[in-house]
Amino acid sequence: KTSIKDKLSDDKNKKFIKENLKLGSKIITKSGIIAEVIEIDNPYLLVVTGNNMNQSYLKIEVDSVRAIIDM
């Protein structure tokens, strides 16, 4: 079960992410992937993860972003 307080906190976090997400933002997805936003095409993002030698590109939904770690 989720409480009303948890729901309000989740809604506030989603609003913050939608208002502050931009190209170059470093994010953490709900599944724990750390990535950088390289394209925004609502409701999707194209992100890159990995290092210079081995990069992976992923198309994810904005709602799958748990947090912005570097704006």
CHARMM internal coordinates of N, CA and C (Angstrom, degrees):
IC EDIT
DIST 1 N 1 CA 1.4459
DIST 1 CA 1 C 1.5277
ANGL 1 N 1 CA 1 C 110.39
DIST 1 C 2 N 1.3218
ANGL 1 CA 1 C 2 N 115.25
DIHE 1 N 1 CA 1 C 2 N 146.16
DIST 2 N 2 CA 1.4530
ANGL 1 C 2 N 2 CA 119.51
DIHE 1 CA 1 C 2 N 2 CA 174.02
DIST 2 CA 2 C 1.5233
ANGL 2 N 2 CA 2 C 109.13
DIHE 1 C 2 N 2 CA 2 C -112.18
DIST 2 C 3 N 1.2976
ANGL 2 CA 2 C 3 N 114.65
DIHE 2 N 2 CA 2 C 3 N 141.01
DIST 3 N 3 CA 1.4685
ANGL 2 C 3 N 3 CA 119.35
DIHE 2 CA 2 C 3 N 3 CA -179.02
DIST 3 CA 3 C 1.5225
ANGL 3 N 3 CA 3 C 109.71
DIHE 2 C 3 N 3 CA 3 C -86.05
DIST 3 C 4 N 1.2916
ANGL 3 CA 3 C 4 N 115.70
DIHE 3 N 3 CA 3 C 4 N 166.79
DIST 4 N 4 CA 1.4634
ANGL 3 C 4 N 4 CA 121.66
DIHE 3 CA 3 C 4 N 4 CA 176.82
DIST 4 CA 4 C 1.5276
ANGL 4 N 4 CA 4 C 109.58
DIHE 3 C 4 N 4 CA 4 C -62.12
DIST 4 C 5 N 1.3224
ANGL 4 CA 4 C 5 N 116.52
DIHE 4 N 4 CA 4 C 5 N -38.86
DIST 5 N 5 CA 1.4635
ANGL 4 C 5 N 5 CA 121.13
DIHE 4 CA 4 C 5 N 5 CA 179.51
DIST 5 CA 5 C 1.5281
ANGL 5 N 5 CA 5 C 110.60
DIHE 4 C 5 N 5 CA 5 C -62.21
DIST 5 C 6 N 1.3392
ANGL 5 CA 5 C 6 N 117.22
DIHE 5 N 5 CA 5 C 6 N -42.85
DIST 6 N 6 CA 1.4662
ANGL 5 C 6 N 6 CA 121.15
DIHE 5 CA 5 C 6 N 6 CA 178.20
DIST 6 CA 6 C 1.5266
ANGL 6 N 6 CA 6 C 110.91
DIHE 5 C 6 N 6 CA 6 C -63.60
DIST 6 C 7 N 1.3308
ANGL 6 CA 6 C 7 N 116.87
DIHE 6 N 6 CA 6 C 7 N -41.15
DIST 7 N 7 CA 1.4665
ANGL 6 C 7 N 7 CA 122.03
DIHE 6 CA 6 C 7 N 7 CA 179.68
DIST 7 CA 7 C 1.5218
ANGL 7 N 7 CA 7 C 110.60
DIHE 6 C 7 N 7 CA 7 C -63.57
DIST 7 C 8 N 1.3260
ANGL 7 CA 7 C 8 N 117.45
DIHE 7 N 7 CA 7 C 8 N -44.77
DIST 8 N 8 CA 1.4639
ANGL 7 C 8 N 8 CA 121.01
DIHE 7 CA 7 C 8 N 8 CA 178.86
DIST 8 CA 8 C 1.5255
ANGL 8 N 8 CA 8 C 111.12
DIHE 7 C 8 N 8 CA 8 C -63.66
DIST 8 C 9 N 1.3224
ANGL 8 CA 8 C 9 N 116.96
DIHE 8 N 8 CA 8 C 9 N -40.87
DIST 9 N 9 CA 1.4573
ANGL 8 C 9 N 9 CA 121.55
DIHE 8 CA 8 C 9 N 9 CA 178.61
DIST 9 CA 9 C 1.5269
ANGL 9 N 9 CA 9 C 110.52
DIHE 8 C 9 N 9 CA 9 C -64.31
DIST 9 C 10 N 1.3274
ANGL 9 CA 9 C 10 N 117.01
DIHE 9 N 9 CA 9 C 10 N -42.14
DIST 10 N 10 CA 1.4658
ANGL 9 C 10 N 10 CA 122.15
DIHE 9 CA 9 C 10 N 10 CA 178.81
DIST 10 CA 10 C 1.5263
ANGL 10 N 10 CA 10 C 110.53
DIHE 9 C 10 N 10 CA 10 C -64.25
DIST 10 C 11 N 1.3207
ANGL 10 CA 10 C 11 N 117.43
DIHE 10 N 10 CA 10 C 11 N -42.74
DIST 11 N 11 CA 1.4680
ANGL 10 C 11 N 11 CA 121.67
DIHE 10 CA 10 C 11 N 11 CA 178.51
DIST 11 CA 11 C 1.5360
ANGL 11 N 11 CA 11 C 110.76
DIHE 10 C 11 N 11 CA 11 C -63.05
DIST 11 C 12 N 1.3273
ANGL 11 CA 11 C 12 N 116.36
DIHE 11 N 11 CA 11 C 12 N -41.33
DIST 12 N 12 CA 1.4639
ANGL 11 C 12 N 12 CA 121.24
DIHE 11 CA 11 C 12 N 12 CA 179.36
DIST 12 CA 12 C 1.5312
ANGL 12 N 12 CA 12 C 110.38
DIHE 11 C 12 N 12 CA 12 C -64.10
DIST 12 C 13 N 1.3317
ANGL 12 CA 12 C 13 N 117.30
DIHE 12 N 12 CA 12 C 13 N -41.03
DIST 13 N 13 CA 1.4596
ANGL 12 C 13 N 13 CA 122.08
DIHE 12 CA 12 C 13 N 13 CA 178.96
DIST 13 CA 13 C 1.5328
ANGL 13 N 13 CA 13 C 110.69
DIHE 12 C 13 N 13 CA 13 C -65.05
DIST 13 C 14 N 1.3398
ANGL 13 CA 13 C 14 N 117.32
DIHE 13 N 13 CA 13 C 14 N -43.29
DIST 14 N 14 CA 1.4687
ANGL 13 C 14 N 14 CA 120.79
DIHE 13 CA 13 C 14 N 14 CA 178.53
DIST 14 CA 14 C 1.5185
ANGL 14 N 14 CA 14 C 111.03
DIHE 13 C 14 N 14 CA 14 C -61.00
DIST 14 C 15 N 1.3299
ANGL 14 CA 14 C 15 N 116.92
DIHE 14 N 14 CA 14 C 15 N -41.90
DIST 15 N 15 CA 1.4674
ANGL 14 C 15 N 15 CA 121.50
DIHE 14 CA 14 C 15 N 15 CA 179.36
DIST 15 CA 15 C 1.5215
ANGL 15 N 15 CA 15 C 109.80
DIHE 14 C 15 N 15 CA 15 C -63.86
DIST 15 C 16 N 1.3360
ANGL 15 CA 15 C 16 N 117.39
DIHE 15 N 15 CA 15 C 16 N -43.89
DIST 16 N 16 CA 1.4550
ANGL 15 C 16 N 16 CA 121.89
DIHE 15 CA 15 C 16 N 16 CA 178.93
DIST 16 CA 16 C 1.5225
ANGL 16 N 16 CA 16 C 110.81
DIHE 15 C 16 N 16 CA 16 C -59.25
DIST 16 C 17 N 1.3386
ANGL 16 CA 16 C 17 N 116.37
DIHE 16 N 16 CA 16 C 17 N -45.22
DIST 17 N 17 CA 1.4645
ANGL 16 C 17 N 17 CA 121.01
DIHE 16 CA 16 C 17 N 17 CA -179.03
DIST 17 CA 17 C 1.5271
ANGL 17 N 17 CA 17 C 110.43
DIHE 16 C 17 N 17 CA 17 C -63.06
DIST 17 C 18 N 1.3311
ANGL 17 CA 17 C 18 N 117.14
DIHE 17 N 17 CA 17 C 18 N -47.34
DIST 18 N 18 CA 1.4686
ANGL 17 C 18 N 18 CA 119.80
DIHE 17 CA 17 C 18 N 18 CA -178.68
DIST 18 CA 18 C 1.5248
ANGL 18 N 18 CA 18 C 112.10
DIHE 17 C 18 N 18 CA 18 C -63.09
DIST 18 C 19 N 1.3342
ANGL 18 CA 18 C 19 N 117.67
DIHE 18 N 18 CA 18 C 19 N -32.97
DIST 19 N 19 CA 1.4638
ANGL 18 C 19 N 19 CA 120.89
DIHE 18 CA 18 C 19 N 19 CA -178.86
DIST 19 CA 19 C 1.5323
ANGL 19 N 19 CA 19 C 112.90
DIHE 18 C 19 N 19 CA 19 C -81.22
DIST 19 C 20 N 1.3232
ANGL 19 CA 19 C 20 N 118.32
DIHE 19 N 19 CA 19 C 20 N -24.67
DIST 20 N 20 CA 1.4616
ANGL 19 C 20 N 20 CA 121.22
DIHE 19 CA 19 C 20 N 20 CA -172.33
DIST 20 CA 20 C 1.5184
ANGL 20 N 20 CA 20 C 115.42
DIHE 19 C 20 N 20 CA 20 C -113.35
DIST 20 C 21 N 1.3056
ANGL 20 CA 20 C 21 N 118.03
DIHE 20 N 20 CA 20 C 21 N -6.46
DIST 21 N 21 CA 1.4610
ANGL 20 C 21 N 21 CA 121.60
DIHE 20 CA 20 C 21 N 21 CA -179.90
DIST 21 CA 21 C 1.5159
ANGL 21 N 21 CA 21 C 109.82
DIHE 20 C 21 N 21 CA 21 C -71.00
DIST 21 C 22 N 1.3251
ANGL 21 CA 21 C 22 N 117.17
DIHE 21 N 21 CA 21 C 22 N 130.88
DIST 22 N 22 CA 1.4657
ANGL 21 C 22 N 22 CA 121.14
DIHE 21 CA 21 C 22 N 22 CA 178.99
DIST 22 CA 22 C 1.5236
ANGL 22 N 22 CA 22 C 109.13
DIHE 21 C 22 N 22 CA 22 C -149.34
DIST 22 C 23 N 1.3225
ANGL 22 CA 22 C 23 N 115.36
DIHE 22 N 22 CA 22 C 23 N 170.07
DIST 23 N 23 CA 1.4607
ANGL 22 C 23 N 23 CA 119.65
DIHE 22 CA 22 C 23 N 23 CA 177.19
DIST 23 CA 23 C 1.5191
ANGL 23 N 23 CA 23 C 109.34
DIHE 22 C 23 N 23 CA 23 C -58.43
DIST 23 C 24 N 1.3137
ANGL 23 CA 23 C 24 N 116.20
DIHE 23 N 23 CA 23 C 24 N 135.15
DIST 24 N 24 CA 1.4567
ANGL 23 C 24 N 24 CA 121.26
DIHE 23 CA 23 C 24 N 24 CA -179.54
DIST 24 CA 24 C 1.5150
ANGL 24 N 24 CA 24 C 114.16
DIHE 23 C 24 N 24 CA 24 C 91.15
DIST 24 C 25 N 1.3408
ANGL 24 CA 24 C 25 N 118.06
DIHE 24 N 24 CA 24 C 25 N -9.22
DIST 25 N 25 CA 1.4678
ANGL 24 C 25 N 25 CA 120.39
DIHE 24 CA 24 C 25 N 25 CA 178.51
DIST 25 CA 25 C 1.5229
ANGL 25 N 25 CA 25 C 110.07
DIHE 24 C 25 N 25 CA 25 C -63.44
DIST 25 C 26 N 1.3160
ANGL 25 CA 25 C 26 N 116.06
DIHE 25 N 25 CA 25 C 26 N 137.22
DIST 26 N 26 CA 1.4640
ANGL 25 C 26 N 26 CA 121.42
DIHE 25 CA 25 C 26 N 26 CA 172.04
DIST 26 CA 26 C 1.5211
ANGL 26 N 26 CA 26 C 106.67
DIHE 25 C 26 N 26 CA 26 C -91.71
DIST 26 C 27 N 1.3257
ANGL 26 CA 26 C 27 N 116.13
DIHE 26 N 26 CA 26 C 27 N 131.60
DIST 27 N 27 CA 1.4623
ANGL 26 C 27 N 27 CA 120.64
DIHE 26 CA 26 C 27 N 27 CA -175.01
DIST 27 CA 27 C 1.5191
ANGL 27 N 27 CA 27 C 111.36
DIHE 26 C 27 N 27 CA 27 C -129.90
DIST 27 C 28 N 1.3306
ANGL 27 CA 27 C 28 N 114.78
DIHE 27 N 27 CA 27 C 28 N 163.95
DIST 28 N 28 CA 1.4659
ANGL 27 C 28 N 28 CA 122.48
DIHE 27 CA 27 C 28 N 28 CA 167.69
DIST 28 CA 28 C 1.5190
ANGL 28 N 28 CA 28 C 105.73
DIHE 27 C 28 N 28 CA 28 C -121.73
DIST 28 C 29 N 1.3419
ANGL 28 CA 28 C 29 N 116.07
DIHE 28 N 28 CA 28 C 29 N 129.16
DIST 29 N 29 CA 1.4573
ANGL 28 C 29 N 29 CA 119.72
DIHE 28 CA 28 C 29 N 29 CA 177.95
DIST 29 CA 29 C 1.5193
ANGL 29 N 29 CA 29 C 109.32
DIHE 28 C 29 N 29 CA 29 C -83.78
DIST 29 C 30 N 1.3242
ANGL 29 CA 29 C 30 N 116.28
DIHE 29 N 29 CA 29 C 30 N 167.53
DIST 30 N 30 CA 1.4647
ANGL 29 C 30 N 30 CA 120.75
DIHE 29 CA 29 C 30 N 30 CA 178.41
DIST 30 CA 30 C 1.5239
ANGL 30 N 30 CA 30 C 111.73
DIHE 29 C 30 N 30 CA 30 C -62.51
DIST 30 C 31 N 1.3481
ANGL 30 CA 30 C 31 N 117.18
DIHE 30 N 30 CA 30 C 31 N -23.20
DIST 31 N 31 CA 1.4685
ANGL 30 C 31 N 31 CA 120.05
DIHE 30 CA 30 C 31 N 31 CA 178.06
DIST 31 CA 31 C 1.5266
ANGL 31 N 31 CA 31 C 111.85
DIHE 30 C 31 N 31 CA 31 C -90.55
DIST 31 C 32 N 1.3501
ANGL 31 CA 31 C 32 N 117.59
DIHE 31 N 31 CA 31 C 32 N 2.17
DIST 32 N 32 CA 1.4601
ANGL 31 C 32 N 32 CA 121.18
DIHE 31 CA 31 C 32 N 32 CA 173.54
DIST 32 CA 32 C 1.5179
ANGL 32 N 32 CA 32 C 115.55
DIHE 31 C 32 N 32 CA 32 C 94.94
DIST 32 C 33 N 1.3222
ANGL 32 CA 32 C 33 N 118.99
DIHE 32 N 32 CA 32 C 33 N 7.65
DIST 33 N 33 CA 1.4585
ANGL 32 C 33 N 33 CA 121.72
DIHE 32 CA 32 C 33 N 33 CA 179.16
DIST 33 CA 33 C 1.5237
ANGL 33 N 33 CA 33 C 108.78
DIHE 32 C 33 N 33 CA 33 C -79.99
DIST 33 C 34 N 1.3281
ANGL 33 CA 33 C 34 N 115.67
DIHE 33 N 33 CA 33 C 34 N 132.03
DIST 34 N 34 CA 1.4588
ANGL 33 C 34 N 34 CA 121.52
DIHE 33 CA 33 C 34 N 34 CA 175.75
DIST 34 CA 34 C 1.5201
ANGL 34 N 34 CA 34 C 106.77
DIHE 33 C 34 N 34 CA 34 C -99.13
DIST 34 C 35 N 1.3370
ANGL 34 CA 34 C 35 N 116.58
DIHE 34 N 34 CA 34 C 35 N 128.21
DIST 35 N 35 CA 1.4551
ANGL 34 C 35 N 35 CA 120.10
DIHE 34 CA 34 C 35 N 35 CA -174.29
DIST 35 CA 35 C 1.5237
ANGL 35 N 35 CA 35 C 110.52
DIHE 34 C 35 N 35 CA 35 C -150.73
DIST 35 C 36 N 1.3382
ANGL 35 CA 35 C 36 N 114.68
DIHE 35 N 35 CA 35 C 36 N 171.23
DIST 36 N 36 CA 1.4622
ANGL 35 C 36 N 36 CA 122.05
DIHE 35 CA 35 C 36 N 36 CA 175.94
DIST 36 CA 36 C 1.5200
ANGL 36 N 36 CA 36 C 108.98
DIHE 35 C 36 N 36 CA 36 C -117.04
DIST 36 C 37 N 1.3226
ANGL 36 CA 36 C 37 N 116.58
DIHE 36 N 36 CA 36 C 37 N 134.80
DIST 37 N 37 CA 1.4596
ANGL 36 C 37 N 37 CA 121.76
DIHE 36 CA 36 C 37 N 37 CA 179.90
DIST 37 CA 37 C 1.5254
ANGL 37 N 37 CA 37 C 109.07
DIHE 36 C 37 N 37 CA 37 C -76.37
DIST 37 C 38 N 1.3611
ANGL 37 CA 37 C 38 N 116.32
DIHE 37 N 37 CA 37 C 38 N 125.42
DIST 38 N 38 CA 1.4626
ANGL 37 C 38 N 38 CA 119.44
DIHE 37 CA 37 C 38 N 38 CA 178.32
DIST 38 CA 38 C 1.5316
ANGL 38 N 38 CA 38 C 112.71
DIHE 37 C 38 N 38 CA 38 C -117.41
DIST 38 C 39 N 1.3326
ANGL 38 CA 38 C 39 N 116.92
DIHE 38 N 38 CA 38 C 39 N -11.82
DIST 39 N 39 CA 1.4641
ANGL 38 C 39 N 39 CA 120.24
DIHE 38 CA 38 C 39 N 39 CA 175.94
DIST 39 CA 39 C 1.5202
ANGL 39 N 39 CA 39 C 109.17
DIHE 38 C 39 N 39 CA 39 C -155.28
DIST 39 C 40 N 1.3237
ANGL 39 CA 39 C 40 N 116.62
DIHE 39 N 39 CA 39 C 40 N 139.17
DIST 40 N 40 CA 1.4555
ANGL 39 C 40 N 40 CA 121.88
DIHE 39 CA 39 C 40 N 40 CA 177.38
DIST 40 CA 40 C 1.5220
ANGL 40 N 40 CA 40 C 107.94
DIHE 39 C 40 N 40 CA 40 C -118.91
DIST 40 C 41 N 1.3230
ANGL 40 CA 40 C 41 N 115.66
DIHE 40 N 40 CA 40 C 41 N 119.17
DIST 41 N 41 CA 1.4668
ANGL 40 C 41 N 41 CA 122.65
DIHE 40 CA 40 C 41 N 41 CA 179.20
DIST 41 CA 41 C 1.5282
ANGL 41 N 41 CA 41 C 105.90
DIHE 40 C 41 N 41 CA 41 C -138.35
DIST 41 C 42 N 1.3514
ANGL 41 CA 41 C 42 N 115.10
DIHE 41 N 41 CA 41 C 42 N 79.34
DIST 42 N 42 CA 1.4746
ANGL 41 C 42 N 42 CA 120.44
DIHE 41 CA 41 C 42 N 42 CA -172.67
DIST 42 CA 42 C 1.5158
ANGL 42 N 42 CA 42 C 111.96
DIHE 41 C 42 N 42 CA 42 C -46.30
DIST 42 C 43 N 1.3218
ANGL 42 CA 42 C 43 N 117.66
DIHE 42 N 42 CA 42 C 43 N 134.51
DIST 43 N 43 CA 1.4683
ANGL 42 C 43 N 43 CA 128.50
DIHE 42 CA 42 C 43 N 43 CA 5.25
DIST 43 CA 43 C 1.5273
ANGL 43 N 43 CA 43 C 113.63
DIHE 42 C 43 N 43 CA 43 C -92.52
DIST 43 C 44 N 1.3350
ANGL 43 CA 43 C 44 N 117.46
DIHE 43 N 43 CA 43 C 44 N 22.99
DIST 44 N 44 CA 1.4667
ANGL 43 C 44 N 44 CA 121.04
DIHE 43 CA 43 C 44 N 44 CA -176.79
DIST 44 CA 44 C 1.5145
ANGL 44 N 44 CA 44 C 111.95
DIHE 43 C 44 N 44 CA 44 C -113.02
DIST 44 C 45 N 1.3310
ANGL 44 CA 44 C 45 N 114.15
DIHE 44 N 44 CA 44 C 45 N 158.25
DIST 45 N 45 CA 1.4573
ANGL 44 C 45 N 45 CA 122.89
DIHE 44 CA 44 C 45 N 45 CA 173.84
DIST 45 CA 45 C 1.5141
ANGL 45 N 45 CA 45 C 108.12
DIHE 44 C 45 N 45 CA 45 C -127.80
DIST 45 C 46 N 1.3225
ANGL 45 CA 45 C 46 N 116.70
DIHE 45 N 45 CA 45 C 46 N 145.08
DIST 46 N 46 CA 1.4508
ANGL 45 C 46 N 46 CA 120.83
DIHE 45 CA 45 C 46 N 46 CA 167.99
DIST 46 CA 46 C 1.5150
ANGL 46 N 46 CA 46 C 105.29
DIHE 45 C 46 N 46 CA 46 C -104.60
DIST 46 C 47 N 1.3223
ANGL 46 CA 46 C 47 N 116.10
DIHE 46 N 46 CA 46 C 47 N 123.79
DIST 47 N 47 CA 1.4607
ANGL 46 C 47 N 47 CA 120.91
DIHE 46 CA 46 C 47 N 47 CA -177.47
DIST 47 CA 47 C 1.5172
ANGL 47 N 47 CA 47 C 109.50
DIHE 46 C 47 N 47 CA 47 C -124.59
DIST 47 C 48 N 1.3171
ANGL 47 CA 47 C 48 N 115.17
DIHE 47 N 47 CA 47 C 48 N 156.21
DIST 48 N 48 CA 1.4594
ANGL 47 C 48 N 48 CA 121.43
DIHE 47 CA 47 C 48 N 48 CA 176.02
DIST 48 CA 48 C 1.5197
ANGL 48 N 48 CA 48 C 107.57
DIHE 47 C 48 N 48 CA 48 C -121.58
DIST 48 C 49 N 1.3244
ANGL 48 CA 48 C 49 N 115.11
DIHE 48 N 48 CA 48 C 49 N 139.22
DIST 49 N 49 CA 1.4611
ANGL 48 C 49 N 49 CA 121.34
DIHE 48 CA 48 C 49 N 49 CA 179.69
DIST 49 CA 49 C 1.5208
ANGL 49 N 49 CA 49 C 108.37
DIHE 48 C 49 N 49 CA 49 C -137.10
DIST 49 C 50 N 1.3094
ANGL 49 CA 49 C 50 N 117.14
DIHE 49 N 49 CA 49 C 50 N 159.34
DIST 50 N 50 CA 1.4592
ANGL 49 C 50 N 50 CA 121.42
DIHE 49 CA 49 C 50 N 50 CA -179.37
DIST 50 CA 50 C 1.5138
ANGL 50 N 50 CA 50 C 110.27
DIHE 49 C 50 N 50 CA 50 C 107.99
DIST 50 C 51 N 1.3390
ANGL 50 CA 50 C 51 N 115.56
DIHE 50 N 50 CA 50 C 51 N -164.04
DIST 51 N 51 CA 1.4657
ANGL 50 C 51 N 51 CA 120.60
DIHE 50 CA 50 C 51 N 51 CA 179.80
DIST 51 CA 51 C 1.5293
ANGL 51 N 51 CA 51 C 109.51
DIHE 50 C 51 N 51 CA 51 C -114.12
DIST 51 C 52 N 1.3246
ANGL 51 CA 51 C 52 N 117.11
DIHE 51 N 51 CA 51 C 52 N -179.29
DIST 52 N 52 CA 1.4658
ANGL 51 C 52 N 52 CA 120.96
DIHE 51 CA 51 C 52 N 52 CA -176.63
DIST 52 CA 52 C 1.5235
ANGL 52 N 52 CA 52 C 113.12
DIHE 51 C 52 N 52 CA 52 C -60.87
DIST 52 C 53 N 1.3005
ANGL 52 CA 52 C 53 N 118.15
DIHE 52 N 52 CA 52 C 53 N -29.48
DIST 53 N 53 CA 1.4673
ANGL 52 C 53 N 53 CA 122.16
DIHE 52 CA 52 C 53 N 53 CA -178.12
DIST 53 CA 53 C 1.5274
ANGL 53 N 53 CA 53 C 112.50
DIHE 52 C 53 N 53 CA 53 C -83.95
DIST 53 C 54 N 1.3324
ANGL 53 CA 53 C 54 N 116.89
DIHE 53 N 53 CA 53 C 54 N -24.28
DIST 54 N 54 CA 1.4621
ANGL 53 C 54 N 54 CA 119.98
DIHE 53 CA 53 C 54 N 54 CA -173.89
DIST 54 CA 54 C 1.5271
ANGL 54 N 54 CA 54 C 109.28
DIHE 53 C 54 N 54 CA 54 C -146.72
DIST 54 C 55 N 1.3282
ANGL 54 CA 54 C 55 N 117.08
DIHE 54 N 54 CA 54 C 55 N 86.10
DIST 55 N 55 CA 1.4540
ANGL 54 C 55 N 55 CA 121.24
DIHE 54 CA 54 C 55 N 55 CA -178.57
DIST 55 CA 55 C 1.5218
ANGL 55 N 55 CA 55 C 110.64
DIHE 54 C 55 N 55 CA 55 C -101.96
DIST 55 C 56 N 1.3128
ANGL 55 CA 55 C 56 N 114.97
DIHE 55 N 55 CA 55 C 56 N 147.92
DIST 56 N 56 CA 1.4625
ANGL 55 C 56 N 56 CA 121.59
DIHE 55 CA 55 C 56 N 56 CA 174.99
DIST 56 CA 56 C 1.5148
ANGL 56 N 56 CA 56 C 108.34
DIHE 55 C 56 N 56 CA 56 C -124.64
DIST 56 C 57 N 1.3281
ANGL 56 CA 56 C 57 N 115.71
DIHE 56 N 56 CA 56 C 57 N 138.23
DIST 57 N 57 CA 1.4539
ANGL 56 C 57 N 57 CA 122.14
DIHE 56 CA 56 C 57 N 57 CA 177.72
DIST 57 CA 57 C 1.5202
ANGL 57 N 57 CA 57 C 108.39
DIHE 56 C 57 N 57 CA 57 C -107.19
DIST 57 C 58 N 1.3324
ANGL 57 CA 57 C 58 N 116.34
DIHE 57 N 57 CA 57 C 58 N 133.41
DIST 58 N 58 CA 1.4584
ANGL 57 C 58 N 58 CA 121.76
DIHE 57 CA 57 C 58 N 58 CA -178.78
DIST 58 CA 58 C 1.5171
ANGL 58 N 58 CA 58 C 109.82
DIHE 57 C 58 N 58 CA 58 C -130.86
DIST 58 C 59 N 1.3141
ANGL 58 CA 58 C 59 N 116.38
DIHE 58 N 58 CA 58 C 59 N 140.58
DIST 59 N 59 CA 1.4575
ANGL 58 C 59 N 59 CA 121.35
DIHE 58 CA 58 C 59 N 59 CA 172.10
DIST 59 CA 59 C 1.5144
ANGL 59 N 59 CA 59 C 105.92
DIHE 58 C 59 N 59 CA 59 C -103.45
DIST 59 C 60 N 1.3212
ANGL 59 CA 59 C 60 N 116.19
DIHE 59 N 59 CA 59 C 60 N 119.50
DIST 60 N 60 CA 1.4619
ANGL 59 C 60 N 60 CA 121.30
DIHE 59 CA 59 C 60 N 60 CA -176.27
DIST 60 CA 60 C 1.5218
ANGL 60 N 60 CA 60 C 109.33
DIHE 59 C 60 N 60 CA 60 C -128.69
DIST 60 C 61 N 1.3191
ANGL 60 CA 60 C 61 N 116.32
DIHE 60 N 60 CA 60 C 61 N 164.35
DIST 61 N 61 CA 1.4528
ANGL 60 C 61 N 61 CA 121.64
DIHE 60 CA 60 C 61 N 61 CA 174.85
DIST 61 CA 61 C 1.5223
ANGL 61 N 61 CA 61 C 109.52
DIHE 60 C 61 N 61 CA 61 C -85.85
DIST 61 C 62 N 1.3120
ANGL 61 CA 61 C 62 N 115.95
DIHE 61 N 61 CA 61 C 62 N 146.22
DIST 62 N 62 CA 1.4749
ANGL 61 C 62 N 62 CA 120.75
DIHE 61 CA 61 C 62 N 62 CA 178.14
DIST 62 CA 62 C 1.5245
ANGL 62 N 62 CA 62 C 110.30
DIHE 61 C 62 N 62 CA 62 C -55.76
DIST 62 C 63 N 1.3479
ANGL 62 CA 62 C 63 N 117.10
DIHE 62 N 62 CA 62 C 63 N -37.48
DIST 63 N 63 CA 1.4677
ANGL 62 C 63 N 63 CA 120.84
DIHE 62 CA 62 C 63 N 63 CA -178.85
DIST 63 CA 63 C 1.5227
ANGL 63 N 63 CA 63 C 113.11
DIHE 62 C 63 N 63 CA 63 C -65.31
DIST 63 C 64 N 1.3332
ANGL 63 CA 63 C 64 N 118.67
DIHE 63 N 63 CA 63 C 64 N -13.23
DIST 64 N 64 CA 1.4616
ANGL 63 C 64 N 64 CA 119.86
DIHE 63 CA 63 C 64 N 64 CA 179.32
DIST 64 CA 64 C 1.5308
ANGL 64 N 64 CA 64 C 112.17
DIHE 63 C 64 N 64 CA 64 C -87.68
DIST 64 C 65 N 1.3221
ANGL 64 CA 64 C 65 N 117.19
DIHE 64 N 64 CA 64 C 65 N 0.86
DIST 65 N 65 CA 1.4692
ANGL 64 C 65 N 65 CA 121.41
DIHE 64 CA 64 C 65 N 65 CA 177.21
DIST 65 CA 65 C 1.5157
ANGL 65 N 65 CA 65 C 109.13
DIHE 64 C 65 N 65 CA 65 C -81.76
DIST 65 C 66 N 1.3313
ANGL 65 CA 65 C 66 N 116.15
DIHE 65 N 65 CA 65 C 66 N 123.95
DIST 66 N 66 CA 1.4614
ANGL 65 C 66 N 66 CA 120.42
DIHE 65 CA 65 C 66 N 66 CA 178.35
DIST 66 CA 66 C 1.5297
ANGL 66 N 66 CA 66 C 111.40
DIHE 65 C 66 N 66 CA 66 C -87.75
DIST 66 C 67 N 1.3538
ANGL 66 CA 66 C 67 N 116.60
DIHE 66 N 66 CA 66 C 67 N -38.40
DIST 67 N 67 CA 1.4538
ANGL 66 C 67 N 67 CA 119.28
DIHE 66 CA 66 C 67 N 67 CA -176.51
DIST 67 CA 67 C 1.5196
ANGL 67 N 67 CA 67 C 110.95
DIHE 66 C 67 N 67 CA 67 C -158.92
DIST 67 C 68 N 1.3278
ANGL 67 CA 67 C 68 N 115.12
DIHE 67 N 67 CA 67 C 68 N 152.69
DIST 68 N 68 CA 1.4554
ANGL 67 C 68 N 68 CA 122.20
DIHE 67 CA 67 C 68 N 68 CA 169.96
DIST 68 CA 68 C 1.5185
ANGL 68 N 68 CA 68 C 105.59
DIHE 67 C 68 N 68 CA 68 C -98.55
DIST 68 C 69 N 1.3416
ANGL 68 CA 68 C 69 N 117.15
DIHE 68 N 68 CA 68 C 69 N 124.83
DIST 69 N 69 CA 1.4591
ANGL 68 C 69 N 69 CA 119.07
DIHE 68 CA 68 C 69 N 69 CA -175.97
DIST 69 CA 69 C 1.5239
ANGL 69 N 69 CA 69 C 112.48
DIHE 68 C 69 N 69 CA 69 C -104.77
DIST 69 C 70 N 1.3205
ANGL 69 CA 69 C 70 N 118.10
DIHE 69 N 69 CA 69 C 70 N -14.31
DIST 70 N 70 CA 1.4611
ANGL 69 C 70 N 70 CA 121.45
DIHE 69 CA 69 C 70 N 70 CA 178.40
DIST 70 CA 70 C 1.5094
ANGL 70 N 70 CA 70 C 108.59
DIHE 69 C 70 N 70 CA 70 C -155.60
DIST 70 C 71 N 1.3292
ANGL 70 CA 70 C 71 N 115.79
DIHE 70 N 70 CA 70 C 71 N 117.70
DIST 71 N 71 CA 1.4683
ANGL 70 C 71 N 71 CA 119.79
DIHE 70 CA 70 C 71 N 71 CA 179.88
DIST 71 CA 71 C 1.4756
ANGL 71 N 71 CA 71 C 107.17
DIHE 70 C 71 N 71 CA 71 C -102.16
END
COOR INIT
IC SEED 1 N 1 CA 1 C
IC BUILD
